[in-house]
Amino acid sequence: MSEKVSVKVCLGTTCFVMGSSNLQELIDTVPKKYGDKVEVSGVPCLGLCSIDWEFSKAPYVKVNDEVIKEATVEKVLKAIDEKLK
């Protein structure tokens, strides 16, 4: 069996304001869709917007080691599907 896919939703201020609050529905959606193959957690800050603040692509989500910029529920689910192939 393959390892669990790890999904980390950034809940830092910038990401939260830019829409990660909408991504919290992943915490409900993912277990229903994928069972225990995927683990979703909110993290205080991934530190990604500070790298390039002016061109920040918040909100950010990490699916395993892949960074998803301007994350949406659809983009995150697509990335999870890719990892589970």
N, C-alpha and C positions, 0 to 999 in steps of 0.2 A: 504494500500500500504506500502511496506517495505521501510526502509530508503534508501537513496542513498548510493551507494558504493563509498568510497573515495579512490582514488589512488594518492599516493604522490611519485613522481619520484625524487630521490635525484640528485641534480645537483652540489653537492660539487665537488671540484677539483678531488679527488680520483675517485669518482664514474663516473665523466664525462670522465676522462682519461680511465677508465676501461670499458667504453661502454655505460654509460647512455645517451650519445649523440644519440645513436641509438634508445633509448627508446622514444625520442621525437615524433616519429611517432605515439605513442599511443595517443597523443593529437589530431591527425586527425582521427585515426582508431576507437577509443572508441566511440565518439559521433555518428559516422555512424552506428556502430554495436549495441550500447546499448541505443542510444538516451539520454534522461536526467536521466536515472537510475544510471549512473556512472559519477562521477566528477573526472577529472584528473588535477593535478596541479604539477608544478615543485617546489621543495622547495630548499632553499639554501644549507642545509645540514641536514641530519637526525642524524648525530653524531654517526653512527653505526660502522664505520671502526675504529674510535679512541678507541673503547672498546678492540679490539684485532687486532691491526694494522698488526702484522706479518702474521696473517692468515686471513686477510681481504677477504671477499667474495663479494667485490664490483663488479658491481653496485648493490645498494639496492633500493628496491621499497617497500612501505607499501600499502597494500590493506586492508582497515579498520585498524585492529590492527595486521594483519599478516605481518611479515617481510619476503620479498622474497630476498634471497641471490643470487648473480650471476644472477641477473634478466635478462630475455630476454622478448621480446614482447610475445612469446608463453607462457612462464610461467605466465606472468601477466594476459593475457587473460584467461588462465585456472583458475587462482585464482578468477578472477571476475566471471566467470561462476559458480564456486563453491558457491560464496557468493550469487548469484542471484537465486540459486535453491530453 
